[in-house]
């Protein structure tokens, strides 16, 4: 069943693949995400006006392009299974696609998520501790290095791969990325519930020696302007809603006032200055809080002596001792 619907190795014949792509090309669809104000009872049958809004990450045109690539060219010799040969075989491919989209809607699209979220809440910490590991802090920045006791750096590729075009055998070790201790990365997406942790990131210890943790409490003003905002920032930032003053997504700084950028040119510079900075209107105007994401309503960075640990479970094949930094994560 998995082979039939999840990927057919060499894929389908050209006619079936063409029929599948032609059928999908006739469809126009909008991917929907849950509104920030959506009630917990919202589901796919709920009124769109109160629960759903168009995704800003996932687009049907991109899905069609990706489907064409994996159905005709494939990845590492495997292609999307467009269906068996013969009339109407592409309908099996449509069912295959529907199953894939249902899974992605459940896991990512409804949240407009693509990068991994920091989901190391108290329950995750307790799970690692109960399994004999070091539970770590709640919502640490070190979640970027591994969550639930894992160490992402320790994942290895297994099994050689044959290049379908050249016939060359590629050793497994050449398929995995080397750890770059100087890497600086910031996720583009993140959880969007009220007070949710900001985007995951990595940075060398020379930039951020000790990783902080995310505290979900506090209050961040997101509507209207502060009474003295025009005194802090030149237009247009002096008259922008406070929720529109933020870093990101990823490395973007278009929504950061120049007065703040001059001292904190990157999101990581901001994070260093925001640790233990609290929340509220005053620190927002100072550029030391509430600028992690658009329309941030709560939450901020807190320090731990020596750095905030993620969960560590050395007994796992991909586990290791807990981390207190985000170097090479």
N, C-alpha and C positions, 0 to 999 in steps of 0.2 A: 504493500500500500504506500509506504513512504517513497519507494522508488518510482512508482507510477505517477504519484501526484506531486512529489517534492523535488523531482529532478530526474530527468531520464538519461543521464550520462551523455550520450551523443545527441540527445534532443530528438526532435521530430523531423519528418521530411519537409522540404521547402514549401510544398503546397499547403500543408497543414499549418505551418508557421505563418505563412502569408495570410491564410484565412483568419487566424487568430488576431494578427495585427490589424487586419482590415476591420474586423468586428469591433475591436477596442477603439479604433480611430473614429468610429461612428458615435462614440459616447463622449459626452461632455459632463464632467463631474466636479463638484467642489468638495474637498476634504474639510470636515468640520472639527473644531476643537471645543472643549468645554469653556464656557465663559468663566472669568474669575469670580463672578457673582453667582455661579451655578449652585443650586442646592444639591445636597448629597443624594437626593432621590432622583436626580436627573439620569435618564438613560436614553437609548436611541429612539424611543417612542415619545420622548418628551417634546413639548413645543420648542421649536428652534429659537424663537424670540427670547425666551427666558433662560434657555440652557446652552445654546450653541452659537458659535460665530465662525466665520471662515478661518481656516488655518493660515498662518503666516510663514510656515515652514514647508508644508507639503502641497504639491500642485500636480494636477492630473497630467499636464503636459510633460512634467519630469518623469512621471510614472510611465507614460507611453514611451519616452526615450529609453528609459532603463529597461523596459520589457523588450523593446526591439534589440537592444544590445545583448541581453542575456539569452534571448531566444534564437538569435542568428549567429552571434559570435561566441557567446558563452564565457565562462570563467574557468581557467585551468582545465579545459577539456570537457567541462560539463555545461549543458545548456538547459534553459527552462523548458519543461516538458509541455509542448503546445498541443499534445494529443496524438492518438494513433493515426496511422495512415487511413485514407478512405474518406468518403463523404461524411461530413458532420463531425469528423474527429476533433476539430478545433473546439468543440463544445466541452470536451474533457479539459482542454487547456483553459477555457474560461472558468470552469469549476476550480481548477488549480489556482488560477489568479484570484478568484473570490476567496478561497481559503486563506491565501497569503494576505490579502487586504484585511480580512476579518481579524487575523492575528495582529497585524501591525496597528489596526485601529484600537484594539484592546490594549496593546503595550505602549504605543508611542503617539499615534496621531491625535487621539482625543486629548492628550496633554500638550501637544505641540512640542514634544521632546525628541531630540535626536542624540545629543550627547548624554552620557550617564548622569543621573541625578545623584546628589548626596542623600542617600536613603538610610544612612546609619543612625537610626533613631534609637531610643532606649530599648526597644524590643530586639533590634539587631545586636546591640551590645550584649544584652542578656543571653541571646542565642549563642554567641561565640563563647561567653563565659561558661555557660552550661555545658558546652562541648569540650571544656578543658582548656580553652584558649584565654588570651588576655582580651577582655571585652573592649577596652579603650574608651575614648571620650564619645559623647553624643555629638553627632554632626561635625566631626573634625575635618579640617581641610585635607588631612592625610587620607581621607576616603579616596582621593584621586590615585593613591598608590595601591589600593585594594580595599574591598569591603567584604564583610562577613568572614574575616580571617584570611582572605586571599592576598596574594602578592602578584600583581599584574606583571611585574618585571620578570617573574619566574616562569611565566608561561612559555613553552617551547613548541615549535612545530614538530610534528612527528610524521615520518614517512616521506620518501622522496616523491617528486612530481615530474611527470614527463611533459615537456612543452609540446602542445598539440601541433604547433606549426613547424618547429625545427626537429622534433624528436629527441631533443637534448634532455638528459636526466638532470634535474635540478635538485641538489641535496637539500634536505629539510632545513639545515642551519642557514642556508642562503635565503630562505623564505621569511625569516623572522627579522624584525628590526633590532638593531643594537640599541642598548640603553644610552641615551644622551644626557649626561648630568648637567649640561648647560641649557637644556631645552626650556623654553618659556612658552607656555600655552594656556589659553583661557577658553573654557567651553562656551559655545554659542547659546545653548539652551539649558534650562534648569527647571526645577519644580516651581509651580506658580501658585500654590496655596498661600494663604495669608501668613507671612513670617517665614516662608520656606527658605532653606539655605541658598545662598548665592551660587554662581557657577563654580564648578571644580576647576582647579588650575594646577600647574606645576611650575617650579622655578628653582634655580640652584640655591644652595645654602648660603652662598655669598650674597644673594639678594634677599632671601627670607630664611634666616637660620632656624627659627622655631615656628612651626605651623600653628595657627590659631584654630579655634572651633567656632561654630555658629551657634549663637543664642537666639532662639526664636521669639523672645519677648520684646518688650518695648513698643515704641510707636514712631512711625515715620510719616510725616505729612506728605500726602500725594496730590491733594487738590488745592487749587488757588495758589496765591503767592504769599510770601512772608511780608510783614509790614515794612521791613527794611531791605527787601530783596534787591530793589533797584539801586540801593547804595552799595551792595556787594558786587553786583554783576551788571555789566553793560548790556544793552539790548542786543539780541532778542531775549537773552537769558534772564534779564531783570524782570521781564513780564511773563515768563513761561510758567505754566503750572509746575509745582514743585516735583510732581511725579515724573515730569519730563526731563529732569536734571539727573543724569545717570551715566555711568560707563557702560560700554558694550552695545550690542552683543559682541562677544569675543574681544578683539582689540580696538573696536570702534570707540571714538571719543567725540563724535559730532555733537552729542548732547551734554558735554561737559563745558562749563564756562571757562574761558581762557584764564580767568583769574585763579581758578583751581588747577588747571592744566600746567600752569607755569611752575607750580611746586610739586604737582603729582601728575606727570605726563602719561603714566600708564595705570591700568587697573591694579597691577601689583604694587605700585607706589601708593596708590590709594589705600589698598588693604593694609599695608604696613602702618599707615597713619590712622587707620580706622580702628585698629585693635584696642579694645577697652575704651572706645570713644563714646559709647552710649548711643542713644537714639534721640530724635527730636528735631525741632526746627533750627535751633541754634547751631548744632553740629553739622546739619545739612548745609547751612550757609557758610560754614567754615570748611566744608569739603572733607569732613572726617566721619561721616556716617550717612546711611540711607541713600547711597548712590550706587549700590551694587547692581541693581536691575531697574528697569522701567516700572514706574508706579509701585515702588516698594512701600509696603504698609507697616512693616515691622522687621525686627531681626538685625543683628549686627555681630561683629567679630569680637571674640573674647580670647584672652591668653590663658595658657597653662604653663606652670613652671617647667622649663626645659622643652616645651612643645607639647601639643595635644596629640595623643596617640590614636591610631586607628586600631581596629581589632587585629590581633596576631594569633595565628594558629600554626605553629611550625610543623605539626604532624601532617598537615595537608601537603599534597604533592606540589601545590602552588602556593603554599603558605610560608610565612617567615616571622621573625620577631616584629613586634609593632614598630611603626615608623613615627618619628616626631618631626619630620621634614617632608618636603614635597619635591626633592631633587630627583630628576629623571623619571618621575611618575607618569 
